[in-house]
């Protein structure tokens, strides 16, 4: 999902695009968003991350996820591979 769409661009430019212009605008916007995302090394639209491993210290309660912003954490486990134990996410601070 794009941060902006061709309809946002139409509104900004105060004009209507024909079919070819809509396609071109969509292609340009998605290319710019990919370049920006690569430049800042972060996604700029929503992404789903599954199984992001972290090494925690004993009694560590802060977890800094690699992708931001964090919308929701649905599950959290601690342990060695194959020996994970589900945890209550409310016991941790997720950043």
C-alpha positions in Angstrom: 0.0 0.0 0.0 1.4 3.4 -1.0 1.8 6.3 1.3 0.3 8.5 -1.5 -1.6 7.5 -4.6 -2.3 9.0 -8.0 -5.6 10.3 -6.6 -3.6 12.4 -4.1 -1.5 13.7 -6.9 -4.6 14.5 -9.0 -6.0 16.5 -6.1 -2.7 18.3 -5.5 -2.4 19.2 -9.2 -6.1 20.0 -9.5 -6.6 17.9 -12.6 -7.9 14.5 -13.7 -5.6 11.8 -15.1 -6.5 9.6 -18.0 -5.8 5.8 -17.8 -2.2 6.1 -19.1 -1.4 9.0 -16.8 -2.8 7.1 -13.8 -0.6 4.1 -14.7 2.5 6.3 -15.1 1.8 8.2 -11.9 1.4 4.9 -10.0 4.6 3.5 -11.4 6.6 6.7 -10.5 5.1 6.9 -7.0 5.9 3.3 -6.2 9.5 3.7 -7.6 10.1 6.8 -5.5 8.7 5.0 -2.4 11.0 2.1 -3.0 14.0 4.4 -3.4 13.1 6.4 -0.2 12.6 3.2 1.7 16.0 1.9 0.6 17.7 5.2 1.4 16.3 5.4 5.0 16.6 1.6 5.4 13.0 1.4 6.8 9.7 0.6 5.2 7.5 3.6 4.6 4.3 1.6 4.3 2.8 -1.1 6.5 4.7 -4.4 6.5 4.1 -7.6 8.4 7.1 -9.1 10.1 7.1 -12.7 11.3 9.7 -14.4 13.4 12.1 -11.5 14.1 14.8 -13.0 16.4 16.4 -11.0 19.2 19.1 -11.8 21.8 17.9 -10.7 25.2 19.9 -10.3 28.3 18.7 -11.9 31.5 15.8 -9.9 32.9 15.7 -7.6 29.9 12.3 -6.1 29.4 12.9 -3.7 26.4 12.7 -5.0 22.9 13.7 -2.8 20.0 12.2 -4.1 16.8 14.0 -3.5 13.5 11.0 -2.2 11.6 9.1 0.9 12.6 6.6 2.1 13.4 5.2 -0.8 15.3 1.4 -1.1 15.0 0.8 -4.4 16.8 2.7 -7.3 18.3 0.5 -10.5 18.3 2.8 -13.0 19.8 6.1 -13.1 21.7 8.2 -16.1 22.8 11.5 -16.4 24.6 13.9 -19.4 24.5 16.3 -21.3 22.3 15.2 -22.6 18.9 12.6 -25.3 19.3 12.3 -24.5 23.1 10.5 -21.2 23.0 8.0 -20.3 25.7 5.2 -17.9 25.0 5.3 -14.7 27.0 2.8 -12.0 27.9 3.6 -9.1 25.8 2.4 -6.7 28.5 5.4 -7.7 30.6 7.7 -6.1 28.0 8.3 -2.7 26.5 8.3 -2.9 22.7 9.9 -0.1 20.7 
